[in-house]
Amino acid sequence: MNQESPSTAPPDQQLPLTNSNSPTKRRSWVGWVVLLVVLVLIAAAVHHHRKKKAAAQDAAPVSGPVAVRPATVSAGDIAVYLDAIGTVTPVYTDSITAQVTGVITAVHYHEGQIVRRGDPLIDLDTQPFVAQLGEAKGTLEHDEGVLAQAKMDLDRYREAWAGNGVSRQQLEDQEKIVLQNQGTVNYDRSAVQYAQVQLSYCHISAPISGRVGLRLVDPGNLVTANATTSLVVITQLSPTTVVFTLAQDNVAKVQDQMRHGQQLLVKAFDRVQERLLGAGKLITIDNQIDTTTGTVKLRAAFDNANGALFANEFVNTRLQITTLHNQVLIPDAAIQHNGDTAFVYLLQNNKAVMHEVKPGASDNGLTSVQGLEPSQVIANSSFEKLQDGAEITLSNVLAPASSSVSEGNAP
């Protein structure tokens, strides 16, 4: 059975094909693109204008005078310090161990107690040592009797020898017997002394004055002689010392002052350098430089009557090596920085004028500077608002801490 194939229509009767890229639709798409580009350009122009306007407003000087707290440049003396990290090192730290073997019968100290030299700490059972002492004394008494008898016999031999009653040999033998007995008595006396010393070791007292640490033993514990375990640890609190290190480049400065008999002051501060823990004096410098770090150790003595310096505590030290006289001094907060340049705001004719300075030594909130004269007036607050040439009014109101430490604005 034959299947008829579809007939093909003549060219003049065929329908026109649909074309998605017709000229009309292409023109419509281009128009939308152009409109979008125009809107983007307009938005960018508006944003740029607003940004420029805001920047201009920020750069514009603050309307009206700026209230400023003034500070007067003064003249005076200022100390020069070398800062370092140190460790509180007690003069004496005693770890007491047992010198005899025995059972603890009493513990007299309390944890953290302040003890004086000679105060009782621990008692051991004395019975074995009392017995040993009695035995040594008995032996001594016996041998002393033997010695006394030998001396009497010697006296008899001498009388008999004078009357030719005994030979010379018998006399000399008796003399040697006396010497032998004398040696035995001396030995016995030493044995008694040794037993007395052993007995004294049963009563342990404080060898130094200081603070007792945590409790390490209890009554009933058995301790052995020459063991490494400590029975009690005592640390001397007052006086104490601080050991700190300085760079080798500063050794000559310190030695020069010590050669001239100067007592160098050392201050110890806490970890954040806010609280003064104590003031002492430098007592010595180590005899060599540590080649691995290029530093040298120094020791300073502190009275530490209040106990603020704790053993093995890390502290910040300030060693005063000299004092500068007739220096120009200003508050630390008045100095502002612009990169590597330090400056202050001079107050002249109701205006703030930027003025470069060269800072020097600093101590107790004051810094010595070059470039100013005493009695000049400078700004000590409101630095976030000040600019070169800004009008100011003087105020006695304390400025916020944030403004007193903020960096000054560049002109």
C-alpha positions in Angstrom: 0.0 0.0 0.0 1.5 3.3 -1.1 1.6 6.3 1.3 1.2 9.7 -0.3 3.9 12.2 0.6 2.6 15.7 1.5 2.6 18.0 -1.3 4.7 21.1 -1.2 2.9 24.4 -1.6 4.1 26.8 -4.3 6.5 29.5 -3.3 3.9 32.3 -3.7 1.5 30.5 -1.3 4.0 29.8 1.6 3.6 31.9 4.9 6.4 34.2 5.9 8.8 32.8 8.6 8.8 34.5 12.1 12.2 36.4 12.8 12.9 37.3 16.4 15.7 39.6 15.4 13.5 41.9 13.3 14.5 45.5 13.0 11.6 46.7 15.2 12.5 44.6 18.2 16.2 45.3 17.9 15.5 49.0 18.1 13.4 48.6 21.2 16.1 46.6 23.0 18.8 49.2 22.3 16.6 51.9 23.6 16.2 50.2 26.9 19.9 49.7 27.2 20.6 53.4 26.5 18.0 54.4 29.1 19.6 52.1 31.7 23.1 53.5 31.0 21.7 57.1 31.4 20.1 56.2 34.7 23.4 54.7 36.0 25.3 57.8 35.0 22.8 60.0 36.7 23.0 58.0 39.9 26.8 58.0 39.9 26.8 61.8 39.4 24.4 62.3 42.3 26.5 60.0 44.6 29.7 61.8 43.7 28.1 65.1 44.4 26.9 64.1 47.8 30.2 62.5 48.7 32.1 65.7 47.7 29.6 67.8 49.7 30.1 65.6 52.8 33.9 65.8 52.4 33.7 69.5 52.1 31.6 69.7 55.3 34.0 67.5 57.2 37.0 69.6 56.0 35.2 72.9 56.9 36.4 74.4 60.2 34.2 74.0 63.2 31.9 76.9 63.4 32.6 79.2 66.4 35.6 79.2 68.8 36.8 75.9 70.3 36.8 75.7 74.1 40.4 74.7 75.1 41.8 73.9 78.5 45.2 75.8 78.7 48.5 74.7 80.2 51.5 76.9 81.0 55.0 75.9 80.0 57.2 75.7 83.1 60.8 75.2 83.9 62.3 72.7 86.3 64.2 69.5 86.9 63.3 66.1 85.5 64.7 62.6 86.2 66.0 60.4 83.5 65.1 56.7 83.8 66.0 53.4 82.2 63.0 51.0 82.1 63.4 47.2 82.5 61.5 44.1 83.6 62.6 42.5 86.8 61.8 39.7 89.2 61.4 40.1 93.0 64.1 37.9 94.5 64.2 37.4 98.2 67.5 37.8 100.1 66.8 34.5 101.9 64.5 31.5 100.9 65.0 28.6 103.3 63.7 25.1 102.4 64.0 23.2 105.7 64.5 19.5 105.6 64.8 16.9 108.4 68.4 16.2 109.7 67.3 13.1 111.6 64.9 10.3 111.0 61.8 10.4 113.2 58.0 10.8 113.6 56.5 14.3 113.6 54.8 14.9 116.9 53.7 18.6 116.5 53.5 21.3 113.8 53.5 24.7 115.4 53.2 27.0 112.3 50.1 28.0 110.3 50.1 28.5 106.5 51.1 32.0 105.6 52.2 32.8 109.1 54.9 35.5 109.7 57.5 33.9 111.9 60.5 35.4 113.7 64.0 33.8 113.9 63.9 31.1 116.6 60.1 30.5 116.6 59.3 26.8 116.9 58.1 25.1 113.7 58.1 21.3 114.0 58.8 18.8 116.7 59.9 15.2 116.2 59.7 12.2 118.6 62.7 12.7 121.0 62.6 9.3 122.8 65.1 7.5 120.7 67.5 10.4 120.9 67.1 10.8 124.6 68.0 7.2 125.0 71.1 7.5 122.8 72.2 10.6 124.8 71.8 8.6 128.1 73.8 5.8 126.7 76.6 8.1 125.7 76.7 9.8 129.1 76.9 6.4 130.8 79.8 5.4 128.7 81.5 8.7 129.4 81.1 8.3 133.2 82.5 4.7 133.1 85.5 5.7 131.1 86.1 8.8 133.3 86.2 6.4 136.3 88.7 4.2 134.5 90.8 7.2 133.7 90.8 8.3 137.3 91.9 4.9 138.5 94.7 4.8 135.9 95.9 8.2 137.2 95.9 6.9 140.8 97.9 3.9 139.7 100.3 6.2 137.9 100.9 8.2 141.1 101.6 5.0 143.0 104.1 3.8 140.3 105.9 7.1 140.5 106.3 6.8 144.3 107.4 3.2 144.0 109.9 4.0 141.2 111.3 6.8 143.4 112.0 4.1 146.1 113.2 1.6 143.4 110.1 -0.4 144.0 109.2 -0.8 140.3 111.1 -0.7 137.1 111.2 2.1 134.7 109.3 0.0 132.2 106.3 -0.5 134.5 106.1 3.3 135.1 106.2 4.1 131.4 103.5 1.5 130.6 101.2 3.1 133.2 101.8 6.5 131.7 100.6 5.2 128.3 97.6 3.5 129.9 96.6 6.9 131.3 96.9 8.5 127.8 94.8 5.7 126.3 92.1 6.2 128.9 92.3 10.0 128.3 91.6 9.4 124.6 88.7 7.2 125.4 87.2 9.8 127.6 87.6 12.5 124.9 85.8 10.2 122.4 83.0 9.6 124.9 82.6 13.3 125.4 82.3 13.8 121.6 79.7 11.1 121.5 77.7 12.9 124.2 77.9 16.1 122.2 76.8 14.3 119.0 73.8 12.8 120.8 72.9 16.2 122.2 73.0 17.7 118.6 70.9 14.8 117.3 68.4 15.5 120.0 68.3 19.2 119.2 67.4 18.4 115.6 64.1 17.1 116.9 63.0 20.6 117.6 63.0 22.6 114.3 62.9 26.4 114.7 62.9 29.2 112.2 66.4 30.0 111.0 65.3 33.4 109.6 62.4 35.8 109.9 59.8 35.6 107.1 56.6 34.2 105.8 55.8 30.5 105.9 54.4 28.8 102.8 51.8 26.2 102.5 51.7 23.3 105.0 53.7 20.3 103.7 53.7 17.8 106.7 51.3 16.7 109.4 51.8 15.1 112.9 52.4 11.4 112.5 54.4 11.6 109.3 57.7 9.8 109.3 60.6 11.9 108.0 64.0 10.7 107.1 67.4 12.4 107.4 68.7 14.3 104.4 65.6 13.7 102.3 64.9 16.1 99.4 61.3 16.7 100.6 61.0 20.0 102.5 59.2 20.2 105.8 58.5 23.9 105.5 59.6 26.8 103.3 60.3 30.3 104.7 60.7 33.3 102.5 62.1 36.6 103.8 59.8 39.5 102.9 61.5 42.5 104.3 64.0 43.5 103.1 63.9 42.1 99.7 65.6 42.6 96.3 64.6 43.0 92.7 66.8 41.6 89.9 66.4 43.2 86.5 68.3 43.4 83.2 69.6 46.3 81.2 71.1 46.4 77.7 74.8 46.4 77.6 74.8 49.8 75.9 73.6 51.3 79.2 76.1 49.6 81.5 78.6 52.5 81.1 76.0 55.1 82.2 75.2 53.2 85.3 78.9 52.4 86.2 79.8 56.1 85.7 77.2 57.1 88.3 78.3 54.4 90.8 82.0 55.4 90.4 81.1 58.8 91.6 79.4 57.5 94.7 75.8 58.1 93.5 73.0 56.2 95.1 70.8 55.3 92.2 67.1 55.1 92.8 65.0 52.2 91.5 61.2 52.2 91.4 59.2 49.0 91.0 55.7 49.2 89.4 53.1 46.5 88.8 52.5 44.8 85.5 50.5 47.6 83.9 52.8 50.3 85.3 50.0 52.0 87.2 50.8 51.3 90.9 54.1 52.0 92.6 55.0 48.9 94.6 58.2 50.3 96.2 61.3 52.4 95.9 64.8 51.1 96.6 68.4 51.6 95.7 70.7 49.9 93.3 73.3 47.8 95.2 75.3 45.9 92.6 75.9 45.0 88.9 76.6 41.5 87.8 80.3 40.7 86.8 79.6 39.7 83.2 77.2 40.3 80.3 75.0 37.5 79.0 76.3 37.0 75.5 73.1 35.3 74.3 70.9 38.4 75.1 73.4 41.2 75.3 72.1 42.2 78.7 73.5 42.5 82.2 71.8 41.8 85.5 71.4 44.3 88.3 70.1 44.0 91.9 68.3 46.6 93.8 67.4 46.5 97.5 63.9 47.4 98.8 62.7 47.8 102.4 59.3 46.3 101.4 57.8 47.1 104.9 54.3 46.8 103.5 54.9 43.5 101.7 53.8 44.9 98.3 56.7 43.1 96.6 55.8 39.4 96.4 58.5 36.8 96.0 59.2 35.8 92.3 56.7 38.5 91.1 57.4 40.1 87.7 57.6 43.9 88.0 58.5 46.9 85.8 61.5 48.7 87.1 62.7 52.3 86.5 66.3 53.0 87.2 67.1 56.7 87.7 70.5 57.4 86.3 70.6 61.2 86.4 68.5 64.4 86.8 68.3 67.1 84.2 68.1 70.6 85.6 66.5 73.8 84.2 64.4 71.9 81.6 61.3 73.2 79.8 58.4 71.1 80.9 54.9 70.5 79.5 52.2 68.0 80.2 52.6 64.7 78.3 49.0 65.0 76.9 49.8 68.3 75.3 52.2 66.8 72.8 50.6 65.7 69.5 52.0 63.7 66.7 51.8 63.8 62.9 53.9 61.0 61.7 57.4 61.5 63.0 56.7 65.1 63.8 55.8 66.2 67.4 53.9 69.5 67.9 51.8 71.5 70.3 49.2 74.1 69.9 50.4 77.5 71.0 47.6 79.8 72.2 48.2 83.3 70.8 45.7 86.1 70.3 42.8 83.7 70.9 44.0 81.3 68.2 45.7 77.9 68.2 48.9 77.9 66.3 50.7 74.6 65.5 54.3 74.6 66.8 56.9 71.8 66.4 58.7 70.6 69.5 61.4 68.0 70.2 60.4 65.8 73.2 63.0 64.5 75.7 62.8 62.8 79.0 59.4 62.1 80.6 58.4 61.5 84.2 55.4 61.9 86.4 53.1 63.2 83.6 55.6 65.8 82.4 58.0 65.8 79.4 61.0 68.0 78.7 60.9 69.6 75.3 62.9 71.8 73.0 61.3 74.6 71.0 59.3 76.3 73.7 59.9 79.0 76.4 58.6 79.1 80.0 55.4 81.0 80.5 54.1 80.3 77.0 50.5 78.9 77.0 49.6 75.8 75.1 46.4 73.7 74.5 45.9 70.7 76.8 42.5 69.5 75.5 40.0 69.4 72.5 42.7 68.2 70.1 40.1 66.5 67.9 38.6 69.9 67.1 41.8 72.1 66.9 43.4 73.1 63.6 46.2 75.5 62.8 44.7 79.0 63.1 41.5 77.9 64.8 39.8 80.4 67.1 39.7 79.3 70.7 38.3 80.2 74.1 39.9 79.3 77.4 38.1 76.8 79.5 38.8 75.3 82.9 36.6 72.3 82.3 38.6 69.1 82.2 38.7 67.6 78.7 37.7 63.9 78.2 40.6 61.5 78.5 40.1 60.3 74.9 40.7 63.8 73.6 43.8 64.4 75.7 45.6 61.4 74.2 44.3 61.6 70.6 46.7 62.6 67.9 46.6 66.1 66.6 45.2 67.0 63.2 47.5 67.8 60.4 47.2 71.3 59.0 
